Amino acid sequence: MREIEFALKEKVGTIMVDSKYELELINQIAESL
């Protein structure tokens, strides 16, 4: 049970990092327009 919880947290963390990176990318594109 604990392993599943850890795997979920790892996935969620990765998703959060990905979306944060995407937001940075969008901001950079918006600034250059």
C-alpha positions in Angstrom: 0.0 0.0 0.0 2.8 2.4 0.9 4.6 1.7 -2.4 1.5 2.6 -4.4 1.1 5.9 -2.4 4.8 6.7 -3.1 4.3 6.0 -6.9 1.3 8.2 -7.0 3.1 11.1 -5.2 6.0 10.6 -7.6 3.6 10.8 -10.6 1.8 13.9 -9.2 5.1 15.6 -8.5 6.3 14.9 -12.1 3.0 16.3 -13.5 3.4 19.4 -11.3 6.9 20.0 -12.6 5.8 19.4 -16.2 2.9 21.9 -15.9 5.2 24.5 -14.2 7.7 24.1 -17.1 4.8 24.5 -19.6 3.7 27.7 -17.8 7.2 29.1 -18.0 7.3 28.2 -21.7 4.0 29.9 -22.3 5.1 33.0 -20.5 8.3 33.2 -22.6 6.3 32.9 -25.8 3.8 35.5 -24.7 6.5 37.9 -23.8 8.2 37.5 -27.2 5.0 38.2 -29.2 
